[in-house]
Amino acid sequence: MRGYLSRLSGDLRRDAPEPARGFGDALRAGPGVAVIAEVKRSSPSEGGIALGADVGETARGYAAGGAAAMSVLVAERDFGGSLADLRAARAAAGLPALAKEFTVFPEQVAAQRVAGADAILVLLALVSDAEAARLIQTAELLGMDALVEAHTAREVERALGLEAAIVGVNARDLESLEIDRDRQLELLATLPRTVTRVAESGIASRTDVEAAHAAGADAVLVGTSLMRRPELLAELVGVPR
């Protein structure tokens, strides 16, 4: 694995981003449930959400509104994102940034770091344990955090077996694209306090944040609802732990 990092070391030296901002630290820093606000123009489940959104303006609004961190879609297919969006968001706001991508190869992790990512997403539904471990190790070598995402009880077990520091439970079924908040809350409740627990998808109100908090969530990741109603951020932040 160090061989591919050596091949990319030239790019990393030439285009070295500023030091990582500490995504995981930001999720644990405040007294309330942290909000990871997502920059997302479209999605497979919703189609166009905010196709003309200005990434920099959106990121600045999230920072001013009290978000602890941001997630930026860099996946082009179905989401209309790019690494350029990540660069723009990171330049516009001081929030730690998660690169939201279907990341499978370590080279993608390096490219995301060059673009300014402070954390990567590891989708356990897409990778084996060995592949996930390689991605997590790559992130660590580059000074980044990894949000390890689970959808099922088995994937939660896998995340804990990988000793993931940040575990997200996504309420959206990847095949049907349906939201199941009850399943999400049940799985969150099984996670130990030793990991940072993130509720992903299905968050659209203060009530949803409070329910996630009651199940043990330290943070929530919110995209579609905030892109459609930026003013919702004020309602979501500040739920006490």
C-alpha positions in Angstrom: 0.0 0.0 0.0 2.9 2.4 0.7 3.9 1.9 -2.9 0.9 3.7 -4.3 1.3 6.4 -1.7 4.9 6.9 -2.9 3.6 7.2 -6.5 1.2 10.0 -5.3 3.7 11.7 -3.1 4.6 14.1 -5.8 1.0 15.3 -6.2 0.7 15.6 -2.4 3.8 17.7 -2.2 3.0 19.9 -5.2 -0.7 20.4 -4.3 -0.4 20.0 -0.5 -3.6 21.0 1.2 -3.6 22.7 4.6 -3.5 20.4 7.5 -6.7 18.4 8.2 -9.1 20.2 10.4 -10.1 17.3 12.6 -13.5 16.0 11.5 -14.0 13.6 14.4 -12.8 16.1 17.0 -15.4 18.6 15.7 -18.2 16.1 16.2 -17.2 15.6 19.8 -16.3 19.2 20.7 -19.7 20.8 21.5 -22.3 20.3 24.2 -25.0 19.4 21.8 -25.6 16.9 19.1 -23.3 17.9 16.2 -24.9 18.6 12.8 -23.0 17.6 9.7 -24.5 19.7 7.0 -24.3 18.3 3.5 -23.8 20.1 0.2 -25.8 18.1 -2.3 -27.4 19.2 -5.6 -29.2 15.9 -6.4 -29.6 12.3 -5.5 -30.9 9.0 -6.9 -33.9 9.0 -4.5 -34.9 12.7 -4.9 -33.6 13.7 -8.3 -32.8 17.4 -8.5 -32.7 19.0 -5.1 -30.9 22.3 -5.5 -29.3 22.1 -9.0 -28.2 25.7 -9.1 -26.8 25.9 -5.6 -23.6 27.9 -5.0 -21.3 25.6 -3.1 -19.3 28.3 -1.4 -22.3 30.2 -0.4 -23.9 27.1 1.0 -20.8 26.2 3.0 -20.6 29.7 4.4 -24.2 29.5 5.5 -23.6 26.2 7.2 -20.7 27.6 9.1 -22.6 30.7 10.1 -25.6 28.6 11.2 -23.8 26.5 13.7 -22.9 23.3 11.8 -20.0 21.3 13.4 -18.8 20.0 10.0 -19.9 19.6 6.4 -20.3 16.8 4.0 -19.6 17.5 0.3 -20.8 15.2 -2.5 -18.0 14.6 -4.8 -19.7 11.7 -6.7 -20.6 12.8 -10.2 -23.0 10.1 -11.2 -26.5 10.7 -9.8 -25.3 13.4 -7.4 -23.7 16.0 -9.7 -20.8 16.5 -7.3 -17.1 16.9 -7.9 -13.7 17.4 -6.2 -14.0 21.0 -7.4 -17.1 21.3 -5.2 -15.1 20.0 -2.3 -12.3 22.5 -2.9 -14.8 25.4 -3.2 -16.6 24.4 0.0 -13.4 24.0 2.0 -12.1 27.4 0.7 -15.3 29.1 1.7 -15.8 27.9 5.2 -13.6 26.8 8.1 -15.7 23.6 8.8 -14.0 20.2 8.6 -15.2 18.5 5.4 -16.2 14.9 4.7 -15.7 13.8 1.0 -19.0 11.9 0.1 -18.0 9.5 -2.6 -18.3 5.8 -3.4 -14.7 5.3 -2.3 -13.2 1.9 -3.1 -9.6 2.6 -4.0 -6.9 4.2 -1.8 -6.0 6.4 -4.7 -9.4 8.0 -4.3 -8.6 8.8 -0.7 -5.4 10.5 -1.7 -7.2 12.6 -4.4 -9.8 13.6 -1.8 -7.0 14.7 0.6 -5.4 16.8 -2.2 -8.8 18.4 -2.7 -9.0 19.3 0.9 -11.0 16.5 2.5 -10.6 16.1 6.2 -12.5 12.8 6.3 -13.6 10.0 4.0 -16.7 7.9 3.8 -16.3 4.1 3.9 -19.5 2.3 2.8 -19.3 -1.2 4.2 -22.0 -2.3 1.7 -19.5 -1.7 -1.1 -16.2 -3.1 0.3 -14.9 -6.1 2.0 -13.4 -5.9 5.5 -9.9 -6.0 4.0 -10.7 -3.2 1.5 -12.3 -1.1 4.3 -9.3 -1.6 6.5 -7.1 -0.4 3.6 -9.1 2.7 3.1 -9.2 3.5 6.8 -5.4 3.0 7.1 -4.8 5.2 4.0 -6.9 7.9 5.7 -4.9 7.7 8.9 -1.6 7.9 7.0 -2.8 11.1 5.4 -4.1 12.6 8.6 -7.8 12.1 7.9 -10.7 10.6 9.7 -13.0 7.9 8.4 -16.8 7.8 8.8 -17.6 4.1 8.5 -21.2 3.7 7.3 -23.5 0.7 8.2 -27.0 -0.1 7.1 -27.5 -3.5 8.8 -26.8 -5.2 12.1 -24.1 -7.2 10.3 -22.4 -4.1 9.0 -22.5 -2.6 12.5 -20.6 -5.7 13.7 -18.1 -5.3 10.9 -17.5 -1.6 11.7 -16.8 -2.5 15.3 -14.6 -5.3 14.2 -12.6 -2.8 12.2 -12.3 -0.7 15.3 -13.8 2.3 13.5 -13.7 5.5 15.6 -16.7 7.0 13.8 -19.7 4.9 12.8 -22.6 6.1 10.9 -26.0 4.3 10.6 -27.8 5.2 7.4 -31.6 5.0 7.5 -31.8 4.7 3.7 -31.9 1.2 2.2 -29.4 1.2 -0.7 -31.5 -1.0 -2.9 -35.1 0.3 -2.3 -33.9 3.8 -1.4 -36.6 3.8 1.3 -36.1 5.4 4.7 -36.4 3.2 7.9 -35.9 5.4 10.9 -36.9 2.7 13.4 -34.2 0.4 12.1 -31.7 3.2 12.2 -32.5 4.1 15.8 -32.3 0.4 16.9 -28.9 0.0 15.4 -27.6 3.3 16.9 -28.6 2.0 20.3 -26.3 -1.0 19.9 -23.2 1.1 19.3 -20.9 1.6 22.3 -20.1 5.0 23.7 -16.5 4.5 22.8 -17.2 5.3 19.2 -18.6 8.5 17.7 -22.1 7.6 16.6 -23.7 9.4 13.6 -27.3 9.2 12.3 -27.4 9.6 8.6 -30.4 10.2 6.4 -34.0 10.7 7.4 -33.4 13.8 9.5 -35.8 16.6 8.8 -36.8 18.2 12.1 -35.7 18.9 15.7 -37.8 15.9 16.7 -35.7 13.6 14.5 -32.5 14.9 16.0 -33.9 14.4 19.5 -34.9 10.8 18.6 -31.4 10.1 17.3 -29.9 11.6 20.4 -32.1 9.4 22.6 -30.8 6.4 20.7 -27.2 7.4 21.4 -26.2 9.6 18.4 -23.4 12.1 18.9 -24.1 13.7 15.5 -26.5 13.7 12.6 -25.8 14.1 8.9 -28.4 16.2 7.1 -28.5 16.9 3.4 -31.7 17.0 1.4 -33.7 18.8 4.1 -31.1 21.5 4.5 -30.5 22.0 0.8 -34.3 22.6 0.4 -34.7 24.7 3.6 -31.4 26.2 4.7 -33.2 27.9 7.6 -33.8 24.5 9.1 -30.3 24.5 10.4 -31.2 26.8 13.3 -33.8 24.3 14.4 -31.5 21.3 14.2 -28.5 22.6 16.2 -28.1 22.8 19.9 -29.8 19.6 21.1 -28.2 18.8 24.5 -26.5 15.5 25.1 
